[in-house]
Amino acid sequence: MTIDYRKLMHWKIPIARQHVKPHDCMLYALGIGLGANPLDRDELHYVYEEGLRVLPTMAAVLAYPGFWMKLPETGIDWTRVVHAEQQIILHRPLPVCARLIGDTRIVDIVDKGPGKGALIYQERVVTEESSGEPICTLRMTTMCRGDGGVEGMPSPASAHTAHPAPVPLPETSPDYCIDLPILPQAALIYRLSGDTNPLHADPDVAQRAGFDRPILQGLCTFGIAGHAILKTICWTHKLEIKSIGARFSAPVFPGETLRTEIWRRDAGRLVFRCSVPERDVVVLNFGQADIAPHATDLHTHTVNKEKLHAA
């Protein structure tokens, strides 16, 4: 099949509902790799119910509508789909316990041409069910490598969405550099947070997609980069991440090392990139994050045994 522009732009992605519990928050953090050092109290806050906190990058998996691109009616070759870009904007600290609603829509499709693929831009707004207040806004770009030559594309003059080019990173040495190991089973743990694409678990699917083994989820790489920023800057200076985004430039395999280089800019802005030193390849590029002092202590909750059991 071939992607039909008008059909896909009007595709109704199901509203997603999720009851987030402390177990979900801890499982996400374990998938990112936290908890490896049992004496690291900063990491312990994200994997232990006493004083439990939520990693800011967990926003990317909240109220996820599922792998809807796998449906044959979309015309997408789902076996060749890869994550291209991700941005998270946090409107308030992520909750440990809440009922959430995720409303996802397609905002644009860019055809790169036959043999070059197509880009699908999505936006998801996650709100708290009881209050209707927004928790976070997620912007995601998917590269459909097998779907160039989209039918019914509007002329360039009628394009309604601008997609600015990424800002180049500094040529100076980074202010911070940290290497974090990726668990060999990281993709299998991370998929329990909602990413059920078999590309990250099934060797046969990975080989059909052109990889010799299952690759790590792009959002898991993204979460490890967020962990690197927290570890090098935020925990020491009592700062929190308000927004974070990056472009995925190459696949990562479980068991490798993720090196994150970070530059401090003005007005609470960081820029960063990630590479795999074993292969000397940049895997996450043009990263940007906004950080600020903790506005409240609402992101920290003590979850006692009774509350944990009830949740």
MARKOL-356563 format. One record per residue (C-alpha): residue number from 1; y, z, x; residue in three letters. Coordinates in pm, whole numbers, plus 50000, padded with zeros to 5 digits. Layout:
BEGIN
REC resi    yy    zz    xx resn
REC  NUM     Y     Z     X  ALA
...
end
This chain:
BEGIN
REC resi    yy    zz    xx resn
REC    1 50000 50000 50000  MET
REC    2 50368 49968 50089  THR
REC    3 50649 50215 50027  ILE
REC    4 50868 50114 49735  ASP
REC    5 51222 50243 49797  TYR
REC    6 51325 50299 49435  ARG
REC    7 50993 50453 49337  LYS
REC    8 50992 50698 49627  LEU
REC    9 51360 50790 49593  MET
REC   10 51284 50895 49233  HIS
REC   11 50958 51068 49324  TRP
REC   12 50932 51406 49151  LYS
REC   13 50814 51652 49411  ILE
REC   14 50666 51952 49227  PRO
REC   15 50865 52273 49213  ILE
REC   16 50688 52524 49437  ALA
REC   17 50657 52894 49364  ARG
REC   18 50548 53154 49615  GLN
REC   19 50502 53529 49604  HIS
REC   20 50579 53626 49962  VAL
REC   21 50404 53941 50078  LYS
REC   22 50399 54137 50405  PRO
REC   23 50061 53978 50486  HIS
REC   24 50223 53631 50478  ASP
REC   25 50500 53737 50717  CYS
REC   26 50258 53887 50967  MET
REC   27 50020 53590 50948  LEU
REC   28 50307 53348 51019  TYR
REC   29 50414 53551 51323  ALA
REC   30 50057 53561 51456  LEU
REC   31 50034 53182 51420  GLY
REC   32 50350 53147 51631  ILE
REC   33 50188 53365 51898  GLY
REC   34 50356 53703 51857  LEU
REC   35 50154 54015 51920  GLY
REC   36 49985 53898 52239  ALA
REC   37 50131 54195 52426  ASN
REC   38 50041 54514 52237  PRO
REC   39 50317 54707 52418  LEU
REC   40 50599 54467 52324  ASP
REC   41 50778 54656 52047  ARG
REC   42 51014 54369 51970  ASP
REC   43 50717 54147 51882  GLU
REC   44 50538 54432 51706  LEU
REC   45 50815 54442 51443  HIS
REC   46 50691 54104 51313  TYR
REC   47 50315 54171 51309  VAL
REC   48 50295 54535 51196  TYR
REC   49 50386 54673 50854  GLU
REC   50 50593 54967 50985  GLU
REC   51 50949 54835 51013  GLY
REC   52 50830 54483 50934  LEU
REC   53 51075 54197 50996  ARG
REC   54 51051 53826 50916  VAL
REC   55 51092 53556 51179  LEU
REC   56 51385 53331 51079  PRO
REC   57 51181 53014 51134  THR
REC   58 50938 53127 50864  MET
REC   59 51192 52974 50624  ALA
REC   60 51032 52637 50704  ALA
REC   61 50708 52731 50525  VAL
REC   62 50853 52914 50224  LEU
REC   63 50788 52768 49878  ALA
REC   64 50633 52460 50038  TYR
REC   65 50538 52194 49780  PRO
REC   66 50224 52087 49963  GLY
REC   67 50134 51767 50145  PHE
REC   68 50251 51538 49864  TRP
REC   69 50269 51236 50099  MET
REC   70 49890 51226 50094  LYS
REC   71 49892 51096 49734  LEU
REC   72 49795 50724 49731  PRO
REC   73 50067 50644 49474  GLU
REC   74 50341 50715 49731  THR
REC   75 50238 50411 49936  GLY
REC   76 50257 50621 50255  ILE
REC   77 49994 50596 50527  ASP
REC   78 49961 50973 50556  TRP
REC   79 49730 50958 50858  THR
REC   80 50020 50828 51069  ARG
REC   81 50288 51065 50943  VAL
REC   82 50458 51289 51202  VAL
REC   83 50738 51543 51181  HIS
REC   84 51060 51397 51326  ALA
REC   85 51338 51653 51267  GLU
REC   86 51381 51997 51115  GLN
REC   87 51681 52211 51030  GLN
REC   88 51694 52558 50877  ILE
REC   89 52008 52715 50730  ILE
REC   90 51971 53082 50636  LEU
REC   91 52195 53207 50355  HIS
REC   92 52063 53562 50379  ARG
REC   93 51793 53751 50572  PRO
REC   94 51441 53643 50475  LEU
REC   95 51262 53895 50252  PRO
REC   96 50935 54068 50329  VAL
REC   97 50843 54082 49959  CYS
REC   98 50984 53837 49701  ALA
REC   99 50901 53570 49445  ARG
REC  100 51054 53244 49560  LEU
REC  101 51114 52899 49412  ILE
REC  102 51140 52585 49626  GLY
REC  103 51307 52272 49491  ASP
REC  104 51247 51969 49718  THR
REC  105 51403 51625 49684  ARG
REC  106 51411 51306 49887  ILE
REC  107 51767 51235 49996  VAL
REC  108 51722 50910 50188  ASP
REC  109 51477 50655 50328  ILE
REC  110 51553 50451 50639  VAL
REC  111 51337 50147 50714  ASP
REC  112 51296 50086 51087  LYS
REC  113 51119 49753 51022  GLY
REC  114 50761 49620 51027  PRO
REC  115 50562 49777 51306  GLY
REC  116 50831 50042 51364  LYS
REC  117 50785 50271 51064  GLY
REC  118 51018 50441 50818  ALA
REC  119 51209 50769 50809  LEU
REC  120 51201 50989 50498  ILE
REC  121 51469 51257 50468  TYR
REC  122 51401 51560 50248  GLN
REC  123 51592 51872 50150  GLU
REC  124 51444 52191 50005  ARG
REC  125 51648 52477 49861  VAL
REC  126 51460 52805 49834  VAL
REC  127 51591 53061 49586  THR
REC  128 51484 53407 49478  GLU
REC  129 51326 53389 49135  GLU
REC  130 51470 53710 48994  SER
REC  131 51833 53655 49096  SER
REC  132 51852 53278 49140  GLY
REC  133 52032 53336 49470  GLU
REC  134 51964 53088 49752  PRO
REC  135 51763 53220 50045  ILE
REC  136 51768 52915 50271  CYS
REC  137 51816 52539 50282  THR
REC  138 51567 52326 50474  LEU
REC  139 51628 51971 50591  ARG
REC  140 51335 51770 50720  MET
REC  141 51286 51419 50852  THR
REC  142 50941 51260 50850  THR
REC  143 50847 50957 51057  MET
REC  144 50599 50737 50870  CYS
REC  145 50470 50537 51165  ARG
REC  146 50257 50301 50956  GLY
REC  147 50511 50218 50688  ASP
REC  148 50780 49986 50823  GLY
REC  149 50890 49710 50588  GLY
REC  150 50989 49918 50285  VAL
REC  151 51016 49720 49962  GLU
REC  152 51343 49714 49768  GLY
REC  153 51563 49859 50040  MET
REC  154 51937 49847 49952  PRO
REC  155 52169 49652 50178  SER
REC  156 52326 49849 50466  PRO
REC  157 52665 49829 50294  ALA
REC  158 52535 50031 50000  SER
REC  159 52369 50302 50207  ALA
REC  160 52482 50639 50074  HIS
REC  161 52380 50883 50347  THR
REC  162 52510 50905 50703  ALA
REC  163 52277 51032 50974  HIS
REC  164 52481 51120 51284  PRO
REC  165 52330 51076 51628  ALA
REC  166 52227 51399 51804  PRO
REC  167 52469 51558 52047  VAL
REC  168 52349 51517 52409  PRO
REC  169 52246 51832 52591  LEU
REC  170 52441 51954 52898  PRO
REC  171 52346 51814 53236  GLU
REC  172 52395 52155 53397  THR
REC  173 52113 52400 53463  SER
REC  174 52018 52602 53154  PRO
REC  175 52143 52956 53109  ASP
REC  176 51795 53070 53008  TYR
REC  177 51446 52934 53061  CYS
REC  178 51129 53090 52923  ILE
REC  179 50764 52982 52916  ASP
REC  180 50551 53092 52622  LEU
REC  181 50177 53022 52600  PRO
REC  182 50036 52846 52294  ILE
REC  183 49712 52991 52164  LEU
REC  184 49415 52751 52174  PRO
REC  185 49357 52830 51805  GLN
REC  186 49728 52824 51714  ALA
REC  187 49706 52518 51485  ALA
REC  188 49416 52671 51290  LEU
REC  189 49603 52999 51240  ILE
REC  190 49934 52831 51159  TYR
REC  191 49782 52607 50888  ARG
REC  192 49704 52925 50690  LEU
REC  193 50081 52950 50632  SER
REC  194 50067 52633 50421  GLY
REC  195 50042 52321 50639  ASP
REC  196 49709 52174 50530  THR
REC  197 49744 51836 50701  ASN
REC  198 49397 51776 50852  PRO
REC  199 49562 51612 51153  LEU
REC  200 49591 51965 51293  HIS
REC  201 49231 52068 51234  ALA
REC  202 48993 51772 51202  ASP
REC  203 48916 51581 51526  PRO
REC  204 48814 51269 51329  ASP
REC  205 49148 51256 51146  VAL
REC  206 49334 51313 51474  ALA
REC  207 49150 51023 51638  GLN
REC  208 49231 50790 51348  ARG
REC  209 49596 50885 51396  ALA
REC  210 49578 50794 51766  GLY
REC  211 49524 51138 51925  PHE
REC  212 49220 51246 52121  ASP
REC  213 49218 51587 51952  ARG
REC  214 49409 51776 51680  PRO
REC  215 49774 51831 51761  ILE
REC  216 49990 52137 51699  LEU
REC  217 50207 52138 51389  GLN
REC  218 50564 52041 51471  GLY
REC  219 50683 52345 51278  LEU
REC  220 50464 52570 51490  CYS
REC  221 50634 52429 51802  THR
REC  222 50965 52484 51624  PHE
REC  223 50872 52845 51550  GLY
REC  224 50776 52911 51913  ILE
REC  225 51118 52775 52017  ALA
REC  226 51279 53018 51773  GLY
REC  227 51073 53298 51924  HIS
REC  228 51200 53198 52269  ALA
REC  229 51561 53226 52150  ILE
REC  230 51496 53565 51994  LEU
REC  231 51322 53694 52305  LYS
REC  232 51579 53573 52560  THR
REC  233 51902 53637 52370  ILE
REC  234 51889 53788 52023  CYS
REC  235 51675 54097 52070  TRP
REC  236 51868 54208 52378  THR
REC  237 52214 54158 52227  HIS
REC  238 52127 54250 51864  LYS
REC  239 52197 53902 51734  LEU
REC  240 52027 53701 51463  GLU
REC  241 51970 53331 51407  ILE
REC  242 52178 53186 51124  LYS
REC  243 52067 52825 51159  SER
REC  244 51839 52627 51385  ILE
REC  245 51744 52261 51411  GLY
REC  246 51583 52015 51651  ALA
REC  247 51422 51673 51688  ARG
REC  248 51051 51638 51765  PHE
REC  249 50999 51392 52050  SER
REC  250 50633 51423 52153  ALA
REC  251 50315 51594 52031  PRO
REC  252 50202 51933 52156  VAL
REC  253 49839 52039 52190  PHE
REC  254 49709 52392 52130  PRO
REC  255 49644 52577 52454  GLY
REC  256 49942 52430 52638  GLU
REC  257 50261 52607 52749  THR
REC  258 50597 52564 52578  LEU
REC  259 50899 52586 52811  ARG
REC  260 51230 52644 52632  THR
REC  261 51559 52578 52813  GLU
REC  262 51870 52722 52648  ILE
REC  263 52243 52669 52704  TRP
REC  264 52509 52896 52553  ARG
REC  265 52806 52715 52397  ARG
REC  266 53122 52842 52227  ASP
REC  267 53146 53024 51892  ALA
REC  268 52789 53149 51880  GLY
REC  269 52628 52808 51929  ARG
REC  270 52320 52752 52144  LEU
REC  271 52165 52421 52240  VAL
REC  272 51808 52393 52363  PHE
REC  273 51509 52174 52437  ARG
REC  274 51139 52238 52485  CYS
REC  275 50890 52078 52719  SER
REC  276 50526 52109 52815  VAL
REC  277 50521 52167 53194  PRO
REC  278 50151 52076 53224  GLU
REC  279 50238 51718 53122  ARG
REC  280 50606 51718 53223  ASP
REC  281 50711 51587 52881  VAL
REC  282 50994 51690 52648  VAL
REC  283 50848 51772 52307  VAL
REC  284 51147 51920 52120  LEU
REC  285 51493 51781 52190  ASN
REC  286 51858 51807 52086  PHE
REC  287 51805 52160 51956  GLY
REC  288 52095 52359 51816  GLN
REC  289 52110 52715 51686  ALA
REC  290 52389 52934 51552  ASP
REC  291 52364 53304 51625  ILE
REC  292 52574 53600 51511  ALA
REC  293 52567 53982 51512  PRO
REC  294 52342 54142 51252  HIS
REC  295 52547 54149 50932  ALA
REC  296 52319 54402 50761  THR
REC  297 51992 54577 50815  ASP
REC  298 51840 54408 50509  LEU
REC  299 51612 54197 50726  HIS
REC  300 51421 54511 50825  THR
REC  301 51197 54684 50573  HIS
REC  302 50962 54974 50615  THR
REC  303 50651 54884 50422  VAL
REC  304 50442 55192 50351  ASN
REC  305 50072 55176 50279  LYS
REC  306 50120 55208 49900  GLU
REC  307 50367 54917 49889  LYS
REC  308 50153 54704 50119  LEU
REC  309 49849 54761 49896  HIS
REC  310 50046 54685 49578  ALA
REC  311 50184 54362 49724  ALA
end
